[in-house]
Amino acid sequence: MRSLLASFCLLAVLCARAPAADLSFTRVWLQWRKADSFQSLYEYRTARELTGKWVMLRSQPDERTGLYFLVRVENPGAPVRGAVFFVRVVTPDATETKVFTFPADVRAGSWVFGIGLTGKDWAGEHVQPVAWEVELQSPDGRVLARKTSFLWEKPGR
């Protein structure tokens, strides 16, 4: 009986210390979007952008045309308030990495964040980044999720 009780207690301790499912990026893809692709009948009638389960973040909030990093975030845990997305890109015309930050609250569940390098922050429709990294950090600076392009991982970075 004692060994059964000891086994049960050990199992309870192990289960309590098991890490919860972590927040993750299930997919990151790039897409050029023109401003008119965001317009809808809903917006025409209400003057508010229709987003659904999307969260739109833009480097130039008043500009919609640009290169978007579409990031599907799976958050099985509690909401993360005060998180920050970091988008780092190397462009064809520069050797220095450009860094953009986007504060965001990450709600529980599955959400797509449209992180746009818009307006003067991106050169144009036919310009693709040489390498990129998208990282989500908690308010205390801990990395919650990270995804990079193939070339970002090459030696020398």
Beta strands, then each sheet from edge to edge (+ up, - down):
strand 1: 24-33
strand 2: 54-58
strand 3: 66-75
strand 4: 80-90
strand 5: 98-106
strand 6: 109-118
strand 7: 131-137
strand 8: 143-148
sheet 1: 1+ 3- 6+ 2+
sheet 2: 5+ 4- 7+ 8-
end
